[in-house]
Amino acid sequence: MYRRPRDEPKDAGKAMAQRTMLFDRRKLTARTAREFATETLTQWGCGERLDDIRLCTSELVTNALLHGAPTDDAILVRVGLHDGQVYVEVHDSGDGMPEQRAAQATSVNGRGLLLVSAIADDWGVATSEVPGKRVWASFKVPTRSPC
């Protein structure tokens, strides 16, 4: 079985459909990014796995806001569709690299990438050409789906 490199979603650069939006750092940014992903996938007629994609989008954006983007920077969210896969990328200008960690049972946070790892079919992180990084998650969608 073909396994794509962990630093990039399969064929992300050759998306059949793609939308990108820049978000300022605000309290409602994660919600607005979820709405952007939902609206995009709905326009494409791709309702399969919408809840999974919304949750992972929210977690990736929240991580970028809390740990990635400096206070005065924006984050970029890209949603793409190619060959039976939906992918979500979150770009920020921070230099730290996220890593999945085990949260303590009593912790109220620290489970974002654990959730992404459990829900998405694949995820990864890579440096970008400009300062910062992109964190992505990909989701296989049924071929019978209209998307």
Phi and psi in radians as a Rosetta constraint file:
Dihedral C 1 N 2 CA 2 C 2 CIRCULARHARMONIC -1.212 0.35
Dihedral N 2 CA 2 C 2 N 3 CIRCULARHARMONIC 2.321 0.35
Dihedral C 2 N 3 CA 3 C 3 CIRCULARHARMONIC -2.173 0.35
Dihedral N 3 CA 3 C 3 N 4 CIRCULARHARMONIC 2.074 0.35
Dihedral C 3 N 4 CA 4 C 4 CIRCULARHARMONIC -1.306 0.35
Dihedral N 4 CA 4 C 4 N 5 CIRCULARHARMONIC 2.744 0.35
Dihedral C 4 N 5 CA 5 C 5 CIRCULARHARMONIC -1.040 0.35
Dihedral N 5 CA 5 C 5 N 6 CIRCULARHARMONIC 2.552 0.35
Dihedral C 5 N 6 CA 6 C 6 CIRCULARHARMONIC -1.280 0.35
Dihedral N 6 CA 6 C 6 N 7 CIRCULARHARMONIC -0.103 0.35
Dihedral C 6 N 7 CA 7 C 7 CIRCULARHARMONIC -1.704 0.35
Dihedral N 7 CA 7 C 7 N 8 CIRCULARHARMONIC 0.071 0.35
Dihedral C 7 N 8 CA 8 C 8 CIRCULARHARMONIC -2.787 0.35
Dihedral N 8 CA 8 C 8 N 9 CIRCULARHARMONIC 2.391 0.35
Dihedral C 8 N 9 CA 9 C 9 CIRCULARHARMONIC -1.166 0.35
Dihedral N 9 CA 9 C 9 N 10 CIRCULARHARMONIC 2.568 0.35
Dihedral C 9 N 10 CA 10 C 10 CIRCULARHARMONIC -0.978 0.35
Dihedral N 10 CA 10 C 10 N 11 CIRCULARHARMONIC 2.164 0.35
Dihedral C 10 N 11 CA 11 C 11 CIRCULARHARMONIC 0.965 0.35
Dihedral N 11 CA 11 C 11 N 12 CIRCULARHARMONIC 0.489 0.35
Dihedral C 11 N 12 CA 12 C 12 CIRCULARHARMONIC -1.026 0.35
Dihedral N 12 CA 12 C 12 N 13 CIRCULARHARMONIC -0.568 0.35
Dihedral C 12 N 13 CA 13 C 13 CIRCULARHARMONIC -1.278 0.35
Dihedral N 13 CA 13 C 13 N 14 CIRCULARHARMONIC -0.187 0.35
Dihedral C 13 N 14 CA 14 C 14 CIRCULARHARMONIC -2.043 0.35
Dihedral N 14 CA 14 C 14 N 15 CIRCULARHARMONIC 0.721 0.35
Dihedral C 14 N 15 CA 15 C 15 CIRCULARHARMONIC -1.106 0.35
Dihedral N 15 CA 15 C 15 N 16 CIRCULARHARMONIC 2.440 0.35
Dihedral C 15 N 16 CA 16 C 16 CIRCULARHARMONIC -1.239 0.35
Dihedral N 16 CA 16 C 16 N 17 CIRCULARHARMONIC -0.599 0.35
Dihedral C 16 N 17 CA 17 C 17 CIRCULARHARMONIC -2.500 0.35
Dihedral N 17 CA 17 C 17 N 18 CIRCULARHARMONIC 2.545 0.35
Dihedral C 17 N 18 CA 18 C 18 CIRCULARHARMONIC -2.751 0.35
Dihedral N 18 CA 18 C 18 N 19 CIRCULARHARMONIC 2.431 0.35
Dihedral C 18 N 19 CA 19 C 19 CIRCULARHARMONIC -2.369 0.35
Dihedral N 19 CA 19 C 19 N 20 CIRCULARHARMONIC 2.490 0.35
Dihedral C 19 N 20 CA 20 C 20 CIRCULARHARMONIC -2.301 0.35
Dihedral N 20 CA 20 C 20 N 21 CIRCULARHARMONIC 2.472 0.35
Dihedral C 20 N 21 CA 21 C 21 CIRCULARHARMONIC -2.494 0.35
Dihedral N 21 CA 21 C 21 N 22 CIRCULARHARMONIC 2.493 0.35
Dihedral C 21 N 22 CA 22 C 22 CIRCULARHARMONIC -1.723 0.35
Dihedral N 22 CA 22 C 22 N 23 CIRCULARHARMONIC 2.356 0.35
Dihedral C 22 N 23 CA 23 C 23 CIRCULARHARMONIC -2.161 0.35
Dihedral N 23 CA 23 C 23 N 24 CIRCULARHARMONIC 2.347 0.35
Dihedral C 23 N 24 CA 24 C 24 CIRCULARHARMONIC -1.317 0.35
Dihedral N 24 CA 24 C 24 N 25 CIRCULARHARMONIC 2.770 0.35
Dihedral C 24 N 25 CA 25 C 25 CIRCULARHARMONIC -1.324 0.35
Dihedral N 25 CA 25 C 25 N 26 CIRCULARHARMONIC 1.912 0.35
Dihedral C 25 N 26 CA 26 C 26 CIRCULARHARMONIC -2.528 0.35
Dihedral N 26 CA 26 C 26 N 27 CIRCULARHARMONIC 2.899 0.35
Dihedral C 26 N 27 CA 27 C 27 CIRCULARHARMONIC -1.064 0.35
Dihedral N 27 CA 27 C 27 N 28 CIRCULARHARMONIC -0.564 0.35
Dihedral C 27 N 28 CA 28 C 28 CIRCULARHARMONIC -1.663 0.35
Dihedral N 28 CA 28 C 28 N 29 CIRCULARHARMONIC 0.165 0.35
Dihedral C 28 N 29 CA 29 C 29 CIRCULARHARMONIC -1.070 0.35
Dihedral N 29 CA 29 C 29 N 30 CIRCULARHARMONIC -0.752 0.35
Dihedral C 29 N 30 CA 30 C 30 CIRCULARHARMONIC -1.076 0.35
Dihedral N 30 CA 30 C 30 N 31 CIRCULARHARMONIC -0.749 0.35
Dihedral C 30 N 31 CA 31 C 31 CIRCULARHARMONIC -1.117 0.35
Dihedral N 31 CA 31 C 31 N 32 CIRCULARHARMONIC -0.759 0.35
Dihedral C 31 N 32 CA 32 C 32 CIRCULARHARMONIC -1.129 0.35
Dihedral N 32 CA 32 C 32 N 33 CIRCULARHARMONIC -0.662 0.35
Dihedral C 32 N 33 CA 33 C 33 CIRCULARHARMONIC -1.165 0.35
Dihedral N 33 CA 33 C 33 N 34 CIRCULARHARMONIC -0.691 0.35
Dihedral C 33 N 34 CA 34 C 34 CIRCULARHARMONIC -1.046 0.35
Dihedral N 34 CA 34 C 34 N 35 CIRCULARHARMONIC -0.776 0.35
Dihedral C 34 N 35 CA 35 C 35 CIRCULARHARMONIC -1.106 0.35
Dihedral N 35 CA 35 C 35 N 36 CIRCULARHARMONIC -0.676 0.35
Dihedral C 35 N 36 CA 36 C 36 CIRCULARHARMONIC -1.070 0.35
Dihedral N 36 CA 36 C 36 N 37 CIRCULARHARMONIC -0.816 0.35
Dihedral C 36 N 37 CA 37 C 37 CIRCULARHARMONIC -1.107 0.35
Dihedral N 37 CA 37 C 37 N 38 CIRCULARHARMONIC -0.756 0.35
Dihedral C 37 N 38 CA 38 C 38 CIRCULARHARMONIC -1.092 0.35
Dihedral N 38 CA 38 C 38 N 39 CIRCULARHARMONIC -0.834 0.35
Dihedral C 38 N 39 CA 39 C 39 CIRCULARHARMONIC -1.068 0.35
Dihedral N 39 CA 39 C 39 N 40 CIRCULARHARMONIC -0.753 0.35
Dihedral C 39 N 40 CA 40 C 40 CIRCULARHARMONIC -1.068 0.35
Dihedral N 40 CA 40 C 40 N 41 CIRCULARHARMONIC -0.895 0.35
Dihedral C 40 N 41 CA 41 C 41 CIRCULARHARMONIC -1.183 0.35
Dihedral N 41 CA 41 C 41 N 42 CIRCULARHARMONIC -0.586 0.35
Dihedral C 41 N 42 CA 42 C 42 CIRCULARHARMONIC -1.156 0.35
Dihedral N 42 CA 42 C 42 N 43 CIRCULARHARMONIC -0.749 0.35
Dihedral C 42 N 43 CA 43 C 43 CIRCULARHARMONIC -1.060 0.35
Dihedral N 43 CA 43 C 43 N 44 CIRCULARHARMONIC -0.600 0.35
Dihedral C 43 N 44 CA 44 C 44 CIRCULARHARMONIC -1.424 0.35
Dihedral N 44 CA 44 C 44 N 45 CIRCULARHARMONIC -0.058 0.35
Dihedral C 44 N 45 CA 45 C 45 CIRCULARHARMONIC 1.260 0.35
Dihedral N 45 CA 45 C 45 N 46 CIRCULARHARMONIC 0.528 0.35
Dihedral C 45 N 46 CA 46 C 46 CIRCULARHARMONIC -1.997 0.35
Dihedral N 46 CA 46 C 46 N 47 CIRCULARHARMONIC 1.447 0.35
Dihedral C 46 N 47 CA 47 C 47 CIRCULARHARMONIC -1.610 0.35
Dihedral N 47 CA 47 C 47 N 48 CIRCULARHARMONIC -0.191 0.35
Dihedral C 47 N 48 CA 48 C 48 CIRCULARHARMONIC -1.120 0.35
Dihedral N 48 CA 48 C 48 N 49 CIRCULARHARMONIC 2.319 0.35
Dihedral C 48 N 49 CA 49 C 49 CIRCULARHARMONIC 1.127 0.35
Dihedral N 49 CA 49 C 49 N 50 CIRCULARHARMONIC 0.355 0.35
Dihedral C 49 N 50 CA 50 C 50 CIRCULARHARMONIC -1.018 0.35
Dihedral N 50 CA 50 C 50 N 51 CIRCULARHARMONIC -0.739 0.35
Dihedral C 50 N 51 CA 51 C 51 CIRCULARHARMONIC -1.099 0.35
Dihedral N 51 CA 51 C 51 N 52 CIRCULARHARMONIC -0.726 0.35
Dihedral C 51 N 52 CA 52 C 52 CIRCULARHARMONIC -1.079 0.35
Dihedral N 52 CA 52 C 52 N 53 CIRCULARHARMONIC -0.782 0.35
Dihedral C 52 N 53 CA 53 C 53 CIRCULARHARMONIC -1.172 0.35
Dihedral N 53 CA 53 C 53 N 54 CIRCULARHARMONIC -0.702 0.35
Dihedral C 53 N 54 CA 54 C 54 CIRCULARHARMONIC -1.080 0.35
Dihedral N 54 CA 54 C 54 N 55 CIRCULARHARMONIC -0.798 0.35
Dihedral C 54 N 55 CA 55 C 55 CIRCULARHARMONIC -1.110 0.35
Dihedral N 55 CA 55 C 55 N 56 CIRCULARHARMONIC -0.799 0.35
Dihedral C 55 N 56 CA 56 C 56 CIRCULARHARMONIC -1.164 0.35
Dihedral N 56 CA 56 C 56 N 57 CIRCULARHARMONIC -0.654 0.35
Dihedral C 56 N 57 CA 57 C 57 CIRCULARHARMONIC -1.032 0.35
Dihedral N 57 CA 57 C 57 N 58 CIRCULARHARMONIC -0.821 0.35
Dihedral C 57 N 58 CA 58 C 58 CIRCULARHARMONIC -1.050 0.35
Dihedral N 58 CA 58 C 58 N 59 CIRCULARHARMONIC -0.769 0.35
Dihedral C 58 N 59 CA 59 C 59 CIRCULARHARMONIC -1.152 0.35
Dihedral N 59 CA 59 C 59 N 60 CIRCULARHARMONIC -0.759 0.35
Dihedral C 59 N 60 CA 60 C 60 CIRCULARHARMONIC -1.145 0.35
Dihedral N 60 CA 60 C 60 N 61 CIRCULARHARMONIC -0.722 0.35
Dihedral C 60 N 61 CA 61 C 61 CIRCULARHARMONIC -1.166 0.35
Dihedral N 61 CA 61 C 61 N 62 CIRCULARHARMONIC -0.751 0.35
Dihedral C 61 N 62 CA 62 C 62 CIRCULARHARMONIC -1.048 0.35
Dihedral N 62 CA 62 C 62 N 63 CIRCULARHARMONIC -0.746 0.35
Dihedral C 62 N 63 CA 63 C 63 CIRCULARHARMONIC -1.066 0.35
Dihedral N 63 CA 63 C 63 N 64 CIRCULARHARMONIC -0.740 0.35
Dihedral C 63 N 64 CA 64 C 64 CIRCULARHARMONIC -1.104 0.35
Dihedral N 64 CA 64 C 64 N 65 CIRCULARHARMONIC -0.696 0.35
Dihedral C 64 N 65 CA 65 C 65 CIRCULARHARMONIC -1.201 0.35
Dihedral N 65 CA 65 C 65 N 66 CIRCULARHARMONIC -0.725 0.35
Dihedral C 65 N 66 CA 66 C 66 CIRCULARHARMONIC -1.395 0.35
Dihedral N 66 CA 66 C 66 N 67 CIRCULARHARMONIC -0.615 0.35
Dihedral C 66 N 67 CA 67 C 67 CIRCULARHARMONIC -2.172 0.35
Dihedral N 67 CA 67 C 67 N 68 CIRCULARHARMONIC -0.197 0.35
Dihedral C 67 N 68 CA 68 C 68 CIRCULARHARMONIC -1.912 0.35
Dihedral N 68 CA 68 C 68 N 69 CIRCULARHARMONIC -1.128 0.35
Dihedral C 68 N 69 CA 69 C 69 CIRCULARHARMONIC -1.373 0.35
Dihedral N 69 CA 69 C 69 N 70 CIRCULARHARMONIC 2.245 0.35
Dihedral C 69 N 70 CA 70 C 70 CIRCULARHARMONIC -1.057 0.35
Dihedral N 70 CA 70 C 70 N 71 CIRCULARHARMONIC 2.814 0.35
Dihedral C 70 N 71 CA 71 C 71 CIRCULARHARMONIC -0.908 0.35
Dihedral N 71 CA 71 C 71 N 72 CIRCULARHARMONIC -0.678 0.35
Dihedral C 71 N 72 CA 72 C 72 CIRCULARHARMONIC -1.649 0.35
Dihedral N 72 CA 72 C 72 N 73 CIRCULARHARMONIC 0.076 0.35
Dihedral C 72 N 73 CA 73 C 73 CIRCULARHARMONIC -1.724 0.35
Dihedral N 73 CA 73 C 73 N 74 CIRCULARHARMONIC 2.780 0.35
Dihedral C 73 N 74 CA 74 C 74 CIRCULARHARMONIC -1.759 0.35
Dihedral N 74 CA 74 C 74 N 75 CIRCULARHARMONIC 2.943 0.35
Dihedral C 74 N 75 CA 75 C 75 CIRCULARHARMONIC -2.095 0.35
Dihedral N 75 CA 75 C 75 N 76 CIRCULARHARMONIC 2.677 0.35
Dihedral C 75 N 76 CA 76 C 76 CIRCULARHARMONIC -1.960 0.35
Dihedral N 76 CA 76 C 76 N 77 CIRCULARHARMONIC 2.353 0.35
Dihedral C 76 N 77 CA 77 C 77 CIRCULARHARMONIC -2.098 0.35
Dihedral N 77 CA 77 C 77 N 78 CIRCULARHARMONIC 2.266 0.35
Dihedral C 77 N 78 CA 78 C 78 CIRCULARHARMONIC -2.152 0.35
Dihedral N 78 CA 78 C 78 N 79 CIRCULARHARMONIC 2.313 0.35
Dihedral C 78 N 79 CA 79 C 79 CIRCULARHARMONIC -2.035 0.35
Dihedral N 79 CA 79 C 79 N 80 CIRCULARHARMONIC 2.264 0.35
Dihedral C 79 N 80 CA 80 C 80 CIRCULARHARMONIC -2.353 0.35
Dihedral N 80 CA 80 C 80 N 81 CIRCULARHARMONIC 2.806 0.35
Dihedral C 80 N 81 CA 81 C 81 CIRCULARHARMONIC -2.402 0.35
Dihedral N 81 CA 81 C 81 N 82 CIRCULARHARMONIC 2.226 0.35
Dihedral C 81 N 82 CA 82 C 82 CIRCULARHARMONIC -2.745 0.35
Dihedral N 82 CA 82 C 82 N 83 CIRCULARHARMONIC 2.276 0.35
Dihedral C 82 N 83 CA 83 C 83 CIRCULARHARMONIC 0.849 0.35
Dihedral N 83 CA 83 C 83 N 84 CIRCULARHARMONIC 0.886 0.35
Dihedral C 83 N 84 CA 84 C 84 CIRCULARHARMONIC 1.338 0.35
Dihedral N 84 CA 84 C 84 N 85 CIRCULARHARMONIC 0.275 0.35
Dihedral C 84 N 85 CA 85 C 85 CIRCULARHARMONIC -2.309 0.35
Dihedral N 85 CA 85 C 85 N 86 CIRCULARHARMONIC 2.404 0.35
Dihedral C 85 N 86 CA 86 C 86 CIRCULARHARMONIC -1.816 0.35
Dihedral N 86 CA 86 C 86 N 87 CIRCULARHARMONIC 2.395 0.35
Dihedral C 86 N 87 CA 87 C 87 CIRCULARHARMONIC -2.272 0.35
Dihedral N 87 CA 87 C 87 N 88 CIRCULARHARMONIC 2.629 0.35
Dihedral C 87 N 88 CA 88 C 88 CIRCULARHARMONIC -2.187 0.35
Dihedral N 88 CA 88 C 88 N 89 CIRCULARHARMONIC 2.247 0.35
Dihedral C 88 N 89 CA 89 C 89 CIRCULARHARMONIC -2.079 0.35
Dihedral N 89 CA 89 C 89 N 90 CIRCULARHARMONIC 2.448 0.35
Dihedral C 89 N 90 CA 90 C 90 CIRCULARHARMONIC -2.173 0.35
Dihedral N 90 CA 90 C 90 N 91 CIRCULARHARMONIC 2.085 0.35
Dihedral C 90 N 91 CA 91 C 91 CIRCULARHARMONIC -1.840 0.35
Dihedral N 91 CA 91 C 91 N 92 CIRCULARHARMONIC 2.339 0.35
Dihedral C 91 N 92 CA 92 C 92 CIRCULARHARMONIC -2.422 0.35
Dihedral N 92 CA 92 C 92 N 93 CIRCULARHARMONIC 2.912 0.35
Dihedral C 92 N 93 CA 93 C 93 CIRCULARHARMONIC -1.669 0.35
Dihedral N 93 CA 93 C 93 N 94 CIRCULARHARMONIC 0.085 0.35
Dihedral C 93 N 94 CA 94 C 94 CIRCULARHARMONIC -1.233 0.35
Dihedral N 94 CA 94 C 94 N 95 CIRCULARHARMONIC 2.687 0.35
Dihedral C 94 N 95 CA 95 C 95 CIRCULARHARMONIC -1.693 0.35
Dihedral N 95 CA 95 C 95 N 96 CIRCULARHARMONIC -0.204 0.35
Dihedral C 95 N 96 CA 96 C 96 CIRCULARHARMONIC -1.309 0.35
Dihedral N 96 CA 96 C 96 N 97 CIRCULARHARMONIC 2.576 0.35
Dihedral C 96 N 97 CA 97 C 97 CIRCULARHARMONIC -1.827 0.35
Dihedral N 97 CA 97 C 97 N 98 CIRCULARHARMONIC 2.215 0.35
Dihedral C 97 N 98 CA 98 C 98 CIRCULARHARMONIC -1.225 0.35
Dihedral N 98 CA 98 C 98 N 99 CIRCULARHARMONIC 2.628 0.35
Dihedral C 98 N 99 CA 99 C 99 CIRCULARHARMONIC -2.523 0.35
Dihedral N 99 CA 99 C 99 N 100 CIRCULARHARMONIC 2.539 0.35
Dihedral C 99 N 100 CA 100 C 100 CIRCULARHARMONIC -1.230 0.35
Dihedral N 100 CA 100 C 100 N 101 CIRCULARHARMONIC 2.388 0.35
Dihedral C 100 N 101 CA 101 C 101 CIRCULARHARMONIC -2.377 0.35
Dihedral N 101 CA 101 C 101 N 102 CIRCULARHARMONIC 2.802 0.35
Dihedral C 101 N 102 CA 102 C 102 CIRCULARHARMONIC -1.538 0.35
Dihedral N 102 CA 102 C 102 N 103 CIRCULARHARMONIC 2.150 0.35
Dihedral C 102 N 103 CA 103 C 103 CIRCULARHARMONIC -1.500 0.35
Dihedral N 103 CA 103 C 103 N 104 CIRCULARHARMONIC 2.565 0.35
Dihedral C 103 N 104 CA 104 C 104 CIRCULARHARMONIC -1.189 0.35
Dihedral N 104 CA 104 C 104 N 105 CIRCULARHARMONIC 2.625 0.35
Dihedral C 104 N 105 CA 105 C 105 CIRCULARHARMONIC -1.013 0.35
Dihedral N 105 CA 105 C 105 N 106 CIRCULARHARMONIC -0.518 0.35
Dihedral C 105 N 106 CA 106 C 106 CIRCULARHARMONIC -1.623 0.35
Dihedral N 106 CA 106 C 106 N 107 CIRCULARHARMONIC -0.049 0.35
Dihedral C 106 N 107 CA 107 C 107 CIRCULARHARMONIC -1.225 0.35
Dihedral N 107 CA 107 C 107 N 108 CIRCULARHARMONIC 2.509 0.35
Dihedral C 107 N 108 CA 108 C 108 CIRCULARHARMONIC -1.690 0.35
Dihedral N 108 CA 108 C 108 N 109 CIRCULARHARMONIC -0.058 0.35
Dihedral C 108 N 109 CA 109 C 109 CIRCULARHARMONIC -2.563 0.35
Dihedral N 109 CA 109 C 109 N 110 CIRCULARHARMONIC -3.095 0.35
Dihedral C 109 N 110 CA 110 C 110 CIRCULARHARMONIC 1.665 0.35
Dihedral N 110 CA 110 C 110 N 111 CIRCULARHARMONIC 0.222 0.35
Dihedral C 110 N 111 CA 111 C 111 CIRCULARHARMONIC -1.940 0.35
Dihedral N 111 CA 111 C 111 N 112 CIRCULARHARMONIC 0.083 0.35
Dihedral C 111 N 112 CA 112 C 112 CIRCULARHARMONIC -0.995 0.35
Dihedral N 112 CA 112 C 112 N 113 CIRCULARHARMONIC -0.964 0.35
Dihedral C 112 N 113 CA 113 C 113 CIRCULARHARMONIC -1.251 0.35
Dihedral N 113 CA 113 C 113 N 114 CIRCULARHARMONIC -0.458 0.35
Dihedral C 113 N 114 CA 114 C 114 CIRCULARHARMONIC -1.094 0.35
Dihedral N 114 CA 114 C 114 N 115 CIRCULARHARMONIC -0.762 0.35
Dihedral C 114 N 115 CA 115 C 115 CIRCULARHARMONIC -1.116 0.35
Dihedral N 115 CA 115 C 115 N 116 CIRCULARHARMONIC -0.804 0.35
Dihedral C 115 N 116 CA 116 C 116 CIRCULARHARMONIC -1.033 0.35
Dihedral N 116 CA 116 C 116 N 117 CIRCULARHARMONIC -0.774 0.35
Dihedral C 116 N 117 CA 117 C 117 CIRCULARHARMONIC -1.083 0.35
Dihedral N 117 CA 117 C 117 N 118 CIRCULARHARMONIC -0.643 0.35
Dihedral C 117 N 118 CA 118 C 118 CIRCULARHARMONIC -1.356 0.35
Dihedral N 118 CA 118 C 118 N 119 CIRCULARHARMONIC -0.522 0.35
Dihedral C 118 N 119 CA 119 C 119 CIRCULARHARMONIC -1.690 0.35
Dihedral N 119 CA 119 C 119 N 120 CIRCULARHARMONIC -0.782 0.35
Dihedral C 119 N 120 CA 120 C 120 CIRCULARHARMONIC -1.290 0.35
Dihedral N 120 CA 120 C 120 N 121 CIRCULARHARMONIC 2.723 0.35
Dihedral C 120 N 121 CA 121 C 121 CIRCULARHARMONIC -1.306 0.35
Dihedral N 121 CA 121 C 121 N 122 CIRCULARHARMONIC -0.475 0.35
Dihedral C 121 N 122 CA 122 C 122 CIRCULARHARMONIC -2.800 0.35
Dihedral N 122 CA 122 C 122 N 123 CIRCULARHARMONIC 2.780 0.35
Dihedral C 122 N 123 CA 123 C 123 CIRCULARHARMONIC -2.729 0.35
Dihedral N 123 CA 123 C 123 N 124 CIRCULARHARMONIC 2.850 0.35
Dihedral C 123 N 124 CA 124 C 124 CIRCULARHARMONIC -2.987 0.35
Dihedral N 124 CA 124 C 124 N 125 CIRCULARHARMONIC 3.136 0.35
Dihedral C 124 N 125 CA 125 C 125 CIRCULARHARMONIC -2.476 0.35
Dihedral N 125 CA 125 C 125 N 126 CIRCULARHARMONIC 2.494 0.35
Dihedral C 125 N 126 CA 126 C 126 CIRCULARHARMONIC -2.586 0.35
Dihedral N 126 CA 126 C 126 N 127 CIRCULARHARMONIC 2.634 0.35
Dihedral C 126 N 127 CA 127 C 127 CIRCULARHARMONIC -1.232 0.35
Dihedral N 127 CA 127 C 127 N 128 CIRCULARHARMONIC 2.734 0.35
Dihedral C 127 N 128 CA 128 C 128 CIRCULARHARMONIC -1.941 0.35
Dihedral N 128 CA 128 C 128 N 129 CIRCULARHARMONIC 3.002 0.35
Dihedral C 128 N 129 CA 129 C 129 CIRCULARHARMONIC -1.190 0.35
Dihedral N 129 CA 129 C 129 N 130 CIRCULARHARMONIC -0.521 0.35
Dihedral C 129 N 130 CA 130 C 130 CIRCULARHARMONIC -1.698 0.35
Dihedral N 130 CA 130 C 130 N 131 CIRCULARHARMONIC 2.921 0.35
Dihedral C 130 N 131 CA 131 C 131 CIRCULARHARMONIC -0.941 0.35
Dihedral N 131 CA 131 C 131 N 132 CIRCULARHARMONIC 2.400 0.35
Dihedral C 131 N 132 CA 132 C 132 CIRCULARHARMONIC 2.064 0.35
Dihedral N 132 CA 132 C 132 N 133 CIRCULARHARMONIC -2.704 0.35
Dihedral C 132 N 133 CA 133 C 133 CIRCULARHARMONIC -2.686 0.35
Dihedral N 133 CA 133 C 133 N 134 CIRCULARHARMONIC 2.979 0.35
Dihedral C 133 N 134 CA 134 C 134 CIRCULARHARMONIC -2.272 0.35
Dihedral N 134 CA 134 C 134 N 135 CIRCULARHARMONIC 2.367 0.35
Dihedral C 134 N 135 CA 135 C 135 CIRCULARHARMONIC -2.011 0.35
Dihedral N 135 CA 135 C 135 N 136 CIRCULARHARMONIC 2.313 0.35
Dihedral C 135 N 136 CA 136 C 136 CIRCULARHARMONIC -2.337 0.35
Dihedral N 136 CA 136 C 136 N 137 CIRCULARHARMONIC 2.789 0.35
Dihedral C 136 N 137 CA 137 C 137 CIRCULARHARMONIC -2.439 0.35
Dihedral N 137 CA 137 C 137 N 138 CIRCULARHARMONIC 2.515 0.35
Dihedral C 137 N 138 CA 138 C 138 CIRCULARHARMONIC -2.202 0.35
Dihedral N 138 CA 138 C 138 N 139 CIRCULARHARMONIC 2.664 0.35
Dihedral C 138 N 139 CA 139 C 139 CIRCULARHARMONIC -2.404 0.35
Dihedral N 139 CA 139 C 139 N 140 CIRCULARHARMONIC 2.142 0.35
Dihedral C 139 N 140 CA 140 C 140 CIRCULARHARMONIC -1.310 0.35
Dihedral N 140 CA 140 C 140 N 141 CIRCULARHARMONIC 2.378 0.35
Dihedral C 140 N 141 CA 141 C 141 CIRCULARHARMONIC -2.069 0.35
Dihedral N 141 CA 141 C 141 N 142 CIRCULARHARMONIC 2.542 0.35
Dihedral C 141 N 142 CA 142 C 142 CIRCULARHARMONIC -1.015 0.35
Dihedral N 142 CA 142 C 142 N 143 CIRCULARHARMONIC 2.476 0.35
Dihedral C 142 N 143 CA 143 C 143 CIRCULARHARMONIC -1.175 0.35
Dihedral N 143 CA 143 C 143 N 144 CIRCULARHARMONIC -0.374 0.35
Dihedral C 143 N 144 CA 144 C 144 CIRCULARHARMONIC -1.326 0.35
Dihedral N 144 CA 144 C 144 N 145 CIRCULARHARMONIC -0.239 0.35
Dihedral C 144 N 145 CA 145 C 145 CIRCULARHARMONIC -1.135 0.35
Dihedral N 145 CA 145 C 145 N 146 CIRCULARHARMONIC 2.505 0.35
Dihedral C 145 N 146 CA 146 C 146 CIRCULARHARMONIC -1.110 0.35
Dihedral N 146 CA 146 C 146 N 147 CIRCULARHARMONIC -0.234 0.35
